[in-house]
């Protein structure tokens, strides 16, 4: 009996020591979310955006650490009113995004060349450049069914000419943005909320400051892994210190040519034109390259 007990004790100690000194299996790292997977440039780009300024938000994803994403585009806007037509060309709509550690990126917005010609419906013809800007985006979550980010963006009054007939209000603006995306298989839904400390060149002594709220909703559909159609509806209220609400709609097609190159083409309309403008539409093309 004693021998049997000793044999059992020896067996238990042997098994215990084996588990105690055996190497612990390495735990696998969590799988990266959609924003951080390789070759997701189509989800990272902010283009095409709405309106005349360069799109500097709209995606909850940030550029991978130590990478650079360059976005460029061309926009041709036509405004019709009182039997006359005005044209506005804006390019290259450049945006440079540099990926940092901890899901963060720096955003640089170079000046965009602008050429307004034709009738003086909203402003008289002019040639100049738009304001430059800089921003910082932080991605908060990157889950399989939910991604979101916050961003702060500062625009400096570097554009020319300044004033109501030019392309710069002559005062800085600040934008605080929150973007959230919900991938649902081939369908995607995203929302962006912009709180803007805005400026308008209404005061003869300088710019008039006012606050705007700008929400937008985008619904996209993936025809194939490298081809997406997106429809965006955006409101802006107010448009100026005196009030008024803007509503722009955009339909865009995006094609991913490679893990580092994406192209887009889009059509935009002003669904809530302000008098004397009867209607306004724009076409655009663009691209993004990751380095």
C-alpha positions as CSV (number, residue, x, y, z in Angstrom):
1,X,0.0,0.0,0.0
2,X,2.8,2.4,0.9
3,X,4.6,1.5,-2.3
4,X,1.5,2.2,-4.3
5,X,1.0,5.6,-2.6
6,X,4.6,6.5,-3.2
7,X,4.2,5.5,-6.9
8,X,1.2,7.7,-7.3
9,X,2.9,10.7,-5.6
10,X,5.9,10.3,-7.8
11,X,3.7,10.3,-10.9
12,X,1.8,13.4,-9.8
13,X,5.1,15.3,-9.0
14,X,6.5,14.3,-12.4
15,X,3.4,15.7,-14.3
16,X,3.4,18.9,-12.2
17,X,7.0,19.6,-12.8
18,X,6.6,18.9,-16.5
19,X,3.8,21.5,-16.8
20,X,5.7,24.0,-14.5
21,X,8.9,24.0,-16.6
22,X,7.5,23.4,-20.0
23,X,7.7,26.5,-22.3
24,X,4.4,28.5,-22.5
25,X,2.9,28.5,-26.0
26,X,3.2,32.0,-27.6
27,X,-0.1,33.9,-27.8
28,X,-1.0,35.0,-31.3
29,X,-1.3,38.7,-31.8
30,X,-4.8,40.1,-32.5
31,X,-5.7,40.3,-36.1
32,X,-5.5,43.9,-37.5
33,X,-8.8,45.7,-38.2
34,X,-9.9,46.7,-41.7
35,X,-8.0,50.1,-41.5
36,X,-4.7,48.4,-40.6
37,X,-4.7,45.5,-43.0
38,X,-2.3,45.6,-45.9
39,X,-3.5,47.1,-49.2
40,X,-6.5,49.0,-47.8
41,X,-5.7,52.3,-49.6
42,X,-9.3,52.5,-50.9
43,X,-10.6,52.8,-47.3
44,X,-7.9,55.3,-46.2
45,X,-8.3,58.1,-48.8
46,X,-10.4,61.2,-48.0
47,X,-11.2,62.0,-51.6
48,X,-13.3,63.2,-53.3
49,X,-15.2,65.3,-50.7
50,X,-17.7,68.0,-51.4
51,X,-17.5,71.6,-52.4
52,X,-14.6,73.8,-53.5
53,X,-12.0,73.1,-50.7
54,X,-9.7,70.1,-50.7
55,X,-11.2,67.1,-48.9
56,X,-9.3,66.7,-45.6
57,X,-11.5,64.3,-43.7
58,X,-14.1,61.6,-44.4
59,X,-12.3,58.4,-43.7
60,X,-11.9,57.0,-40.2
61,X,-8.6,55.3,-41.2
62,X,-5.2,56.8,-40.9
63,X,-2.0,56.2,-42.9
64,X,0.2,53.4,-41.7
65,X,3.2,54.4,-39.6
66,X,6.2,55.8,-41.5
67,X,4.1,55.9,-44.8
68,X,3.0,58.9,-46.8
69,X,-0.3,59.2,-48.7
70,X,-0.6,61.9,-51.4
71,X,-4.0,62.8,-52.8
72,X,-4.6,65.0,-55.8
73,X,-7.6,66.0,-57.9
74,X,-9.3,68.3,-60.4
75,X,-12.7,69.9,-60.0
76,X,-14.7,71.7,-62.6
77,X,-17.8,73.5,-61.3
78,X,-20.6,75.1,-63.4
79,X,-23.0,77.6,-61.9
80,X,-26.1,78.7,-63.9
81,X,-28.4,81.7,-63.0
82,X,-30.3,84.5,-64.7
83,X,-29.5,83.1,-68.1
84,X,-25.8,83.2,-67.5
85,X,-23.1,80.7,-66.7
86,X,-20.0,80.8,-64.4
87,X,-17.1,78.3,-64.4
88,X,-14.7,77.5,-61.6
89,X,-11.7,75.2,-62.0
90,X,-9.7,74.0,-58.9
91,X,-6.6,71.9,-58.9
92,X,-4.5,70.0,-57.9
93,X,-6.5,69.7,-54.6
94,X,-3.4,68.2,-53.0
95,X,-3.4,66.6,-49.6
96,X,-0.3,65.0,-47.9
97,X,-0.9,62.6,-45.0
98,X,2.0,61.2,-43.0
99,X,1.5,58.2,-40.7
100,X,2.8,58.3,-37.2
101,X,2.8,55.8,-34.4
102,X,-0.3,55.1,-32.2
103,X,-2.9,55.3,-35.0
104,X,-2.2,59.0,-35.7
105,X,-1.4,61.0,-38.8
106,X,-0.4,64.6,-39.7
107,X,-2.3,66.2,-42.6
108,X,-0.8,68.9,-44.8
109,X,-2.9,70.8,-47.3
110,X,-0.9,72.8,-49.9
111,X,-2.6,75.7,-51.8
112,X,-4.9,74.9,-54.7
113,X,-5.0,77.0,-57.9
114,X,-8.5,78.4,-58.7
115,X,-9.8,80.0,-61.9
116,X,-13.3,81.5,-62.0
117,X,-14.5,82.7,-65.4
118,X,-17.8,83.6,-67.1
119,X,-20.6,85.6,-65.5
120,X,-20.3,87.2,-62.1
121,X,-23.2,85.2,-60.5
122,X,-21.7,84.7,-57.0
123,X,-18.4,86.6,-57.5
124,X,-16.6,88.2,-60.4
125,X,-14.0,86.3,-62.4
126,X,-10.7,85.9,-60.6
127,X,-7.6,83.8,-60.6
128,X,-5.8,82.9,-57.4
129,X,-5.1,80.2,-54.8
130,X,-7.0,78.8,-51.8
131,X,-5.9,78.7,-48.2
132,X,-3.3,76.3,-46.9
133,X,-4.0,74.0,-43.9
134,X,-2.6,71.5,-41.4
135,X,-4.3,69.0,-39.2
136,X,-4.0,66.0,-36.9
137,X,-6.2,62.8,-37.0
138,X,-6.4,60.1,-34.4
139,X,-8.1,56.8,-35.1
140,X,-10.0,55.6,-32.1
141,X,-11.3,52.2,-33.0
142,X,-10.6,49.7,-35.8
143,X,-13.0,46.8,-35.4
144,X,-14.3,44.5,-38.1
145,X,-17.8,46.2,-38.1
146,X,-16.9,49.7,-36.7
147,X,-14.1,52.2,-37.2
148,X,-14.0,55.9,-36.0
149,X,-11.6,58.8,-35.7
150,X,-11.4,62.4,-34.5
151,X,-9.6,65.2,-36.3
152,X,-8.7,68.8,-35.8
153,X,-7.8,70.9,-38.8
154,X,-6.5,74.5,-39.1
155,X,-6.7,76.6,-42.2
156,X,-4.5,79.7,-42.5
157,X,-5.5,82.8,-44.5
158,X,-2.8,82.4,-47.1
159,X,-5.1,82.4,-50.2
160,X,-5.4,85.2,-52.7
161,X,-7.2,87.3,-53.6
162,X,-8.8,87.9,-50.2
163,X,-12.3,89.2,-49.7
164,X,-15.8,88.5,-51.2
165,X,-14.4,88.4,-54.8
166,X,-11.5,86.1,-54.0
167,X,-10.7,82.7,-52.7
168,X,-9.9,83.5,-49.0
169,X,-11.9,85.1,-46.3
170,X,-8.7,86.6,-44.9
171,X,-9.1,84.8,-41.5
172,X,-8.2,81.4,-40.1
173,X,-10.8,78.6,-39.7
174,X,-10.8,75.6,-37.3
175,X,-12.7,72.3,-37.9
176,X,-13.3,69.6,-35.4
177,X,-14.4,66.3,-37.0
178,X,-15.7,63.0,-36.0
179,X,-16.1,60.2,-38.5
180,X,-17.5,56.7,-38.0
181,X,-17.8,53.9,-40.6
182,X,-19.9,50.7,-40.5
183,X,-18.9,48.0,-43.0
184,X,-21.8,45.7,-43.8
185,X,-20.5,43.2,-46.3
186,X,-20.7,44.8,-49.8
187,X,-22.5,47.8,-48.3
188,X,-20.8,50.5,-46.2
189,X,-22.2,53.3,-44.2
190,X,-20.2,56.2,-42.8
191,X,-21.1,59.5,-41.1
192,X,-19.0,62.6,-40.6
193,X,-19.8,65.5,-38.2
194,X,-17.9,68.7,-38.7
195,X,-18.0,71.6,-36.2
196,X,-16.5,74.6,-38.0
197,X,-15.3,77.9,-36.5
198,X,-15.8,79.6,-39.9
199,X,-15.1,83.0,-41.5
200,X,-16.8,85.1,-44.2
201,X,-15.4,88.2,-45.9
202,X,-18.6,90.3,-45.2
203,X,-17.1,93.0,-42.9
204,X,-15.3,95.8,-44.9
205,X,-12.8,95.9,-42.0
206,X,-12.0,92.2,-42.2
207,X,-13.6,88.8,-41.9
208,X,-16.7,88.0,-40.0
209,X,-16.5,84.9,-37.8
210,X,-19.4,82.5,-37.3
211,X,-20.0,78.8,-36.3
212,X,-21.2,76.1,-38.8
213,X,-22.4,72.6,-38.3
214,X,-21.8,70.2,-41.2
215,X,-23.1,66.6,-41.0
216,X,-22.8,64.2,-43.9
217,X,-23.9,60.6,-44.7
218,X,-22.2,58.3,-47.2
219,X,-23.6,54.9,-48.4
220,X,-21.2,52.8,-50.6
221,X,-21.5,49.6,-52.5
222,X,-18.7,47.3,-53.6
223,X,-19.3,45.9,-57.1
224,X,-16.0,44.0,-56.8
225,X,-13.0,44.0,-54.3
226,X,-11.5,46.9,-56.3
227,X,-14.5,48.9,-57.4
228,X,-16.9,51.0,-55.2
229,X,-19.8,53.3,-55.8
230,X,-20.6,55.9,-53.1
231,X,-23.4,58.4,-52.6
232,X,-23.0,61.3,-50.2
233,X,-25.5,63.8,-48.8
234,X,-24.1,66.8,-46.9
235,X,-25.8,69.7,-45.0
236,X,-24.1,72.9,-43.9
237,X,-25.9,75.3,-41.5
238,X,-25.4,78.2,-41.6
239,X,-23.6,79.0,-44.8
240,X,-22.8,82.6,-43.7
241,X,-23.2,84.8,-40.7
242,X,-26.6,85.9,-42.0
243,X,-27.9,82.3,-42.1
244,X,-29.0,80.0,-44.8
245,X,-28.5,76.2,-45.3
246,X,-26.6,74.4,-47.9
247,X,-27.2,70.8,-49.2
248,X,-24.8,69.1,-51.6
249,X,-25.0,65.6,-53.1
250,X,-22.2,63.6,-54.5
251,X,-22.0,60.3,-56.5
252,X,-18.5,58.9,-56.9
253,X,-16.9,55.8,-58.4
254,X,-13.6,54.6,-56.9
255,X,-11.3,52.0,-58.4
256,X,-8.3,50.5,-56.6
257,X,-5.6,49.8,-59.2
258,X,-3.1,48.4,-56.8
259,X,-2.5,48.2,-53.0
260,X,-0.9,51.7,-53.3
261,X,-2.8,53.4,-56.1
262,X,-6.5,54.4,-56.3
263,X,-8.5,56.5,-58.8
264,X,-11.9,58.2,-58.5
265,X,-14.4,60.1,-60.7
266,X,-17.4,62.0,-59.3
267,X,-20.4,64.2,-60.0
268,X,-21.8,66.8,-57.5
269,X,-24.9,68.9,-57.5
270,X,-26.1,71.7,-55.2
271,X,-29.5,70.6,-54.0
272,X,-30.3,73.8,-52.2
273,X,-29.0,76.7,-54.4
274,X,-29.0,80.2,-53.0
275,X,-30.5,83.1,-55.2
276,X,-29.5,84.3,-57.8
277,X,-28.1,80.8,-58.6
278,X,-30.5,78.5,-60.2
279,X,-28.4,75.4,-60.1
280,X,-24.9,74.2,-59.7
281,X,-23.0,71.1,-60.6
282,X,-19.4,69.9,-60.7
283,X,-17.4,67.0,-62.1
284,X,-14.1,65.8,-60.8
285,X,-11.3,63.3,-61.0
286,X,-8.6,62.3,-58.6
287,X,-6.0,59.9,-57.5
288,X,-4.1,58.8,-54.4
289,X,-0.7,57.2,-54.0
290,X,0.8,55.6,-50.9
291,X,4.6,55.7,-50.4
